[in-house]
Amino acid sequence: MGANLNFKDQTNLDSNILRQIKGSLESSNEEPIIGDISSFSTNELRIRALNSMSAQNRAVSVQDYKTLIYRMPSEYGAIKRSNVVKDNNSFKRNINIYLISEGPDR
């Protein structure tokens, strides 16, 4: 599903600016993601269980953050995949969290 952008008179607009506007579109989901995730493979379930044991309800490493994300209560939505990346260019060494969720209609 893509974005649907409408302009009153697109013929009078600069095509480079239109491309820049369309490329810069971002979205935030203020409502919880409701859905179910696919079953895990045996190996993925084993890895998540081992990671959960080592996280001990704290987040220090990238793997700790991933583990805590997967352990979030279902009232906040269902996470299919996540990735946590250290932002080495930020002043405070922030992290970026990327999530993929799966809704009931897939």
DAMOGI-V48397 format. One record per residue. N is the residue number from 0. SS is DSSP state (~ for helix, > for strand, _ for the rest). PSI is psi in whole degrees, -180 to 180 (999 if undefined). NEAR is the number of other ideal C-beta (glycine too) atoms within 10 Angstrom. Layout:
BEGIN
n->N ss->SS psi->PSI near->NEAR
n->N ss->SS psi->PSI near->NEAR
END
This chain:
BEGIN
n->0 ss->_ psi->127 near->3
n->1 ss->_ psi->174 near->6
n->2 ss->_ psi->146 near->8
n->3 ss->_ psi->100 near->5
n->4 ss->_ psi->130 near->10
n->5 ss->_ psi->135 near->5
n->6 ss->_ psi->144 near->10
n->7 ss->_ psi->-51 near->6
n->8 ss->_ psi->85 near->6
n->9 ss->~ psi->-24 near->10
n->10 ss->~ psi->-26 near->6
n->11 ss->~ psi->4 near->7
n->12 ss->_ psi->152 near->12
n->13 ss->_ psi->125 near->8
n->14 ss->~ psi->-32 near->9
n->15 ss->~ psi->-40 near->8
n->16 ss->~ psi->-40 near->9
n->17 ss->~ psi->-44 near->13
n->18 ss->~ psi->-40 near->10
n->19 ss->~ psi->-41 near->10
n->20 ss->~ psi->-47 near->12
n->21 ss->~ psi->-36 near->11
n->22 ss->~ psi->-19 near->7
n->23 ss->_ psi->4 near->7
n->24 ss->_ psi->129 near->9
n->25 ss->_ psi->163 near->5
n->26 ss->_ psi->148 near->5
n->27 ss->_ psi->139 near->4
n->28 ss->_ psi->106 near->9
n->29 ss->_ psi->-15 near->4
n->30 ss->_ psi->149 near->6
n->31 ss->_ psi->148 near->13
n->32 ss->_ psi->121 near->16
n->33 ss->_ psi->127 near->13
n->34 ss->_ psi->-177 near->16
n->35 ss->_ psi->148 near->12
n->36 ss->_ psi->156 near->16
n->37 ss->_ psi->158 near->9
n->38 ss->_ psi->147 near->8
n->39 ss->_ psi->152 near->12
n->40 ss->_ psi->163 near->9
n->41 ss->~ psi->-41 near->8
n->42 ss->~ psi->-42 near->8
n->43 ss->~ psi->-39 near->10
n->44 ss->~ psi->-41 near->11
n->45 ss->~ psi->-46 near->11
n->46 ss->~ psi->-43 near->14
n->47 ss->~ psi->-37 near->15
n->48 ss->~ psi->-43 near->10
n->49 ss->~ psi->-41 near->11
n->50 ss->~ psi->-35 near->17
n->51 ss->~ psi->-39 near->15
n->52 ss->~ psi->-41 near->9
n->53 ss->~ psi->-23 near->11
n->54 ss->~ psi->-36 near->19
n->55 ss->_ psi->44 near->10
n->56 ss->_ psi->33 near->9
n->57 ss->_ psi->157 near->10
n->58 ss->_ psi->107 near->16
n->59 ss->_ psi->-48 near->9
n->60 ss->_ psi->168 near->14
n->61 ss->~ psi->-42 near->14
n->62 ss->~ psi->-35 near->14
n->63 ss->~ psi->-44 near->18
n->64 ss->~ psi->-45 near->19
n->65 ss->~ psi->-44 near->20
n->66 ss->~ psi->-44 near->25
n->67 ss->~ psi->-33 near->17
n->68 ss->~ psi->-46 near->17
n->69 ss->~ psi->-20 near->17
n->70 ss->_ psi->3 near->13
n->71 ss->_ psi->145 near->12
n->72 ss->_ psi->147 near->7
n->73 ss->~ psi->-16 near->13
n->74 ss->~ psi->-17 near->7
n->75 ss->~ psi->1 near->11
n->76 ss->_ psi->175 near->18
n->77 ss->_ psi->123 near->17
n->78 ss->> psi->126 near->19
n->79 ss->> psi->-48 near->16
n->80 ss->> psi->151 near->13
n->81 ss->> psi->156 near->17
n->82 ss->> psi->139 near->13
n->83 ss->> psi->127 near->19
n->84 ss->> psi->130 near->12
n->85 ss->> psi->135 near->13
n->86 ss->_ psi->93 near->11
n->87 ss->_ psi->-16 near->7
n->88 ss->_ psi->-7 near->7
n->89 ss->_ psi->152 near->10
n->90 ss->_ psi->-40 near->6
n->91 ss->_ psi->17 near->6
n->92 ss->_ psi->53 near->9
n->93 ss->_ psi->169 near->11
n->94 ss->> psi->153 near->13
n->95 ss->> psi->131 near->10
n->96 ss->> psi->127 near->12
n->97 ss->> psi->133 near->9
n->98 ss->> psi->147 near->14
n->99 ss->> psi->128 near->11
n->100 ss->> psi->167 near->16
n->101 ss->_ psi->124 near->16
n->102 ss->_ psi->177 near->13
n->103 ss->_ psi->-25 near->8
n->104 ss->_ psi->-5 near->5
n->105 ss->_ psi->999 near->8
END
